[in-house]
């Protein structure tokens, strides 16, 4: 459980709800389960969540007005554990988050609220071992707020993974975009539920989503489910979803060039998940995603 790596100058390690160690910059503080960011200059902070078996942790992140922060997260959950987290992003704040899931099992529930003109771009590297459930809900509570969610998921062996991503527009002129890519191997199971909701009166808003899963083997089970709930006329909304098999000709071609079947499948997996990186406009997120996805090919 203590197997984690500190990769940033500033960090905090939360173990079963308690602060194990930390080195935080000025105007970033932790108290009683709340991490508050009110830094003047942009900063990068790493947050590591450690949970033992059947432990629960409740954490809140509060991003004050006009704050800019890059947050790198490592989630290391054990069997039956649950991380329940809330993020409040206030007016004109800019937040880029990267979350790498190194859990052996567990569940994460996130509620993320954005106020006027707040921006949140979140990249999830869901490459963990074991069963997992992720419930990630975004609420655009301020006019002009934006949420952009990018997710790369791998389910293998007998893993059972289920993700629910919601972007709900509660104010006009808000923007939501999710791009979720998954790969399923062996006897793995994967369900992605993408939900875009524009409530009545939120004119000028846009909700877009893309959910795609590739399956390798006959015993895989996969489902990509897009949902759009639109209660306003003057909006833009779209969805794309698909589940398909790996291209056997592609696999044969790579093997004909000297790769083993395992190496070829690893390369295909990496290539399929990599488009998640290409739609990101933040250097930190791109670098972190590239590093995480490179492990797929090891």
CORJOPE-V98229 format. One record per residue. PSI is psi as a letter, one per 40 degrees, with the letter a starting at -180 (NA if undefined). OMEGA is omega as a letter, one per 40 degrees, with the letter a starting at -180 (none if undefined). Layout:
# CORJOPE-V98229
<<PSI,OMEGA> <PSI,OMEGA>>
This chain:
# CORJOPE-V98229
<<d,i> <e,a> <g,i> <i,a> <h,i> <h,a> <e,i> <i,i> <d,a> <h,a> <i,i> <h,i> <h,i> <h,a> <h,a> <f,i> <e,i> <i,i> <h,a> <d,i> <i,a> <i,i> <g,a> <i,i> <i,i> <i,i> <e,i> <h,a> <i,i> <h,i> <h,i> <f,i> <e,a> <h,i> <h,a> <h,i> <h,i> <f,a> <i,i> <d,i> <i,i> <i,i> <i,i> <h,a> <h,i> <h,i> <h,i> <h,i> <h,i> <h,i> <h,i> <i,a> <h,i> <f,i> <i,i> <i,i> <h,i> <h,a> <i,i> <i,i> <h,i> <h,a> <h,a> <i,a> <h,i> <e,i> <i,i> <h,a> <i,i> <h,a> <h,i> <h,a> <h,i> <h,a> <h,a> <g,a> <i,i> <i,a> <h,i> <e,a> <i,a> <h,i> <h,i> <h,a> <i,i> <i,i> <h,i> <h,a> <h,a> <a,a> <h,i> <e,i> <i,i> <h,a> <h,i> <h,a> <i,i> <h,i> <h,i> <h,a> <h,i> <f,a> <i,i> <e,a> <a,i> <a,a> <h,i> <h,i> <h,a> <h,i> <h,a> <h,a> <h,a> <h,i> <a,a> <h,i> <e,i> <i,i> <h,i> <h,i> <h,a> <h,i> <h,a> <h,i> <g,a> <g,a> <f,a> <i,i> <i,i> <i,i> <i,a> <i,i> <h,i> <h,i> <h,a> <h,a> <h,i> <h,a> <h,i> <g,a> <e,a> <i,a> <h,i> <e,a> <i,a> <h,i> <h,i> <h,a> <h,i> <h,a> <h,i> <h,a> <h,i> <h,i> <h,a> <i,i> <b,i> <f,a> <i,i> <h,a> <h,a> <h,a> <h,i> <h,i> <h,a> <h,i> <h,a> <h,a> <h,a> <e,i> <i,i> <i,i> <f,i> <i,a> <h,i> <h,i> <h,i> <h,i> <h,a> <h,i> <h,i> <i,i> <h,a> <h,a> <i,i> <b,i> <f,a> <i,i> <i,i> <h,i> <h,i> <h,i> <h,i> <h,a> <h,i> <h,a> <h,i> <h,a> <i,a> <h,i> <e,a> <g,a> <i,i> <e,a> <i,i> <h,i> <h,a> <i,i> <i,a> <h,a> <h,a> <h,a> <h,i> <h,i> <i,a> <d,a> <i,a> <d,a> <e,i> <i,i> <h,a> <i,i> <h,i> <h,a> <h,i> <h,i> <h,i> <h,i> <h,a> <h,a> <f,a> <i,a> <d,a> <g,a> <i,i> <h,a> <i,i> <i,i> <i,i> <h,a> <i,i> <i,i> <h,a> <i,i> <i,i> <i,i> <h,a> <d,i> <d,i> <d,i> <d,a> <d,a> <d,a> <d,i> <d,i> <e,i> <e,i> <e,i> <i,i> <i,i> <d,i> <d,i> <d,a> <d,i> <d,i> <d,a> <d,i> <d,i> <d,i> <d,a> <d,a> <d,a> <d,a> <d,i> <d,i> <d,a> <d,a> <d,a> <e,a> <h,a> <f,i> <h,a> <d,a> <d,i> <d,i> <d,a> <d,a> <d,i> <d,a> <d,i> <d,a> <d,a> <d,i> <d,i> <d,i> <d,a> <e,a> <NA,none>>
